[in-house]
Amino acid sequence: MRLVDNILPRFANVDPERDLNAVGSTFLSPTQTNGQFPSLFAVETLNLSKRYGKTDALRGLNFTVNEGEIMVILGPNGSGKTTLLMILCTILKPTSGTARVVGIDVVEEGTKVREVMGIAFQEARGFWRHKPSSILRFHASMFDIDPAKRQDLIERTMKDLELWESRDKMFMHLSGGQAKRLETAKVLIQQPKLAIFDEPTSQVDLRGKRKIWDKIRELRDQGSTVIVATNEVREAEYLADRVTILHQGQRVVCDTIPKLKDAIAGGDIVEVDFEDPVSGKLVEDLNGLGGDMSLSQEGNQLRAKVSRAEDWVPKMTSASYVAGAKIASIRITEPSLDDVFLHFTGKALADQP
């Protein structure tokens, strides 16, 4: 196990194959980057592509993140999320296209990019035979954190993430969830200009997830721009200011969650359970009600996507009464991000590998 697999030194030439964690805390504005292209965005890519052999992981990706927002990248495994993040933090080089972080080109000025960002990897990394407290002290020392405030910050962060009781365990003895929380803690104590989290709550229980989510929000509120890559709808719903759906290496759509849901034909989802199997005649009658609606039926259940449930439900109940179909229950919900993903990609997120 390599000892230096956790920190990319700020003041050394970086070998991405050796040093896997590129992080920093000093913000360099575009006007401070010796003529670097000025950008209105915290992150910007243009026609970004990455190929592994004959496989295209990213295909002409155009992607922007506003300063001070939480951007959630939602997509299944293999959609290109991690590849994008590895390019942004300079571990990978793109095959073609450009990517900039606060106006700084990630290929031409990789060292400067690493000075403004921090990343929590999908697979937690740490010094194998070191304790969480010493790992965080070392991490803090790399980023000019005031020594007088360092210990208090580390202690507070470890307590917030329920790591304090494990502070004297060696990294190799931490559970998967503890190691993931430690990975998050490294970024939290750094408070970088751009914070990146790759599936931050995998292997973490629900209680731990909420603690991590709240700390990510707090980081945003303190001024950091945040990117979170995930395949968990609940995580995206909880965190996102905006969501980018990534599918097969391409950006499918990007917007706020309410606008993404409003883009689905209908909008409200009405699920109706009947006491008996639904007849074809009733389905035909309901389809004849008109309006912006799509209807599916399986066994005793109907599922309708409608523009205004309050208008459609009375018509549906009346038609059901006339047809002699007895309703057992009615549930009305707004679309989920699963529905959004299905709408824009034609595939269910849960069915992806």
Secondary structure, DSSP 8 states (H G I E B T S, - for coil): --S-SS---TTS---TTT-----------GGGSSS----SSSEEEEEEEEEETTEEEEEEEEEEE-TT-EEEEE--TTSSHHHHHHHHTTSS--SEEEEEETTEETTTTHHHHHTSEEEE-SS----TTS-HHHHHHHHHHTTT--HHHHHHHHHHHHHHTT-GGGTTS-GGGS-HHHHHHHHHHHHHHH--SEEEEESTTTT--HHHHHHHHHHHHHHHHTT-EEEEEES-HHHHHHH-SEEEEEETTEEEEEE-HHHHHHTSSS-EEEEEEESS---HHHHHHHHTT-SSEEEEEETTEEEEEES-HHHHHHHHHHHHHHHT--EEEEEEE---HHHHHHHHHSS-GGG--
